[in-house]
Amino acid sequence: MAAYGDVDELNAVIGVARAHVRADLSRLLLGVQQDLFAIGAQLADPTRKVASRRSKAAVSDSRVRRLEKAIDTREARLAPLRAFVTPGGPPSAAHLHVARAVCRRAERSVVTLARDVEVDARIVVYLNRLSDLLFVLARSEGLRAGTTEDRW
């Protein structure tokens, strides 16, 4: 329950972030939310019942590649990172930073679950890449808003 509860919370905080971003970014995050519903379904019921609907609940390699492409596209516009960034910035960036932190917790919960039951390894990969994407999106939103990153 902890793992799919954390994924559900992540989905909700991404919904809050969507309320603060431009339409193009909102569309990207909506796709992520749909993926998170699929991940939650797999974690909530890994039995044959969900397996029979696996095509809808699957996290494919192409979904992970979509995240990686979004990371690469946005990261190319950012200054190289040479220090830790303190979460914050404009509301859109701050909400994306919160989503990133919740995503990391969800990833830890899924890794813990995978020690006891079989979990599709792509779920862990997806959550790992998603947390990186959320971080890059937060930095991008700060850049777009013209704010300076607070570094530690």
N, C-alpha and C positions, 0 to 999 in steps of 0.2 A: 504494500500500500504506500509506503514512503516514496518509492521510486515514481510510481505514476502520479502520486499527489504532488511531488516536486515538479514533474513535467506539466501537470495541470496548472500549477502556480506560475510556471514559466510562461505558459500560453497566455495566462491572464495579464502578466506584467508586460508581455509583448503587445497585448491589446492596448494597454495604457500608452506604451511608447508610440503605437500607431496613431493615437489621437494627437500626437505632437509633431508629426513629421509630414513631409511633402507626399503627394499622391504616389509618385514613383516608388519611393521607399516604403510607403504603406502597402503597395502591391507586393513588393518583395517579402515584407513581413507577414502578409496574409498567407502567402505560400508556405512560409515557415510554420505558421499556426496550423495549417492543414496537415503538414508533416507531423507536428507535435500531437495532433489528435490521433494519427495513425500509430505513433510511438506509444502513446498512452494506452491505446487499445491492445497493443501487443503486450505491454507490461501488466495491464489489468487482468488479462486472461490469455496466457500463453498456450492454452489448450488447443485441441483440434478445432473447436468451434471458431476461434479466430483464425486459425491456420487455413480453414476452408475459405475465408475471405481475405487471405493473405495479400492478394493483389492490391486491394484498397488500403490495407494496413502495412504494406511493405515500405521499407526505407531502402530505396535502390541506390546503387553506386552513382547513378546520374543525379540523384538529389544531393548527394555529398559533393559531386563535381560542381553543381550549380552554386553551392555555398562557396566553394573554393574560387570559382570564377568571380563571384561578387566581392570576395575578399581582395583578390588580385587587382580588380578594376579600381576599387576605392583606395587601396593601399598605395597604388602608384601615384596618387595625387597628394599623399601625405609626406611630411618630412620624416626622415628615418628616426626611429625611436632610440634615444640614447639614455633615457632615464625612465623611472616609473611615472605614470601619469596619475594624478590624483583625480578620482571620479568627481564629476560635476559638470560645469559649463552651462550652456543654455538648457532649458527644460527638455528638449528633445534628446540631447546628449546625456543628461543626467538620468533620464528614464532608460536609455539604452545601457548605461552602466549598471543600473539596478538589474535589468534583464540579464546582463552578462554574469553578474554574481549569482543570480538564481539559477542560471544555466549551469554554472560550475557545480552548484549544489546538486542539481538534478543528475549531472554526470557522475558525481561521487556516489549518489544513491544507486544508480544503475550499475556501476562497477561493483558495489557492495552486493547487490542482488545477484549479479552474475557469478559470484563466488558460490552461491547455493543452488541456483537454477540456470537452465540454459537460456541465454539471452542472445539475440541476433547481434553479433559484434558490430554491425554497421550502426546500431543505435548509439553505441559509445562513440564511434567515430563521428557520427552526425552531430552529437551534442558537443563534442570537442571542437569541431569546425564551427559550429554555430556560436559558441562562446567567443571564438576568435573574430567571427564576423560581427558580432554585436559590439566588440571592442573597437574594431575598425570603423563601424558605423557611428559610434559615439564620437570618436575622434573626427570623423568627417563632418558630423553635424556641428561640432565646435568650430572647425575651419570655415564651414559655410556661414556660420553666424558671425565670423570675424573675431572670435574670442581667442585668447591665449591660453594654452594648456598650462595648468599648474603642475609642476613637476616636483618630484621628491628627490 
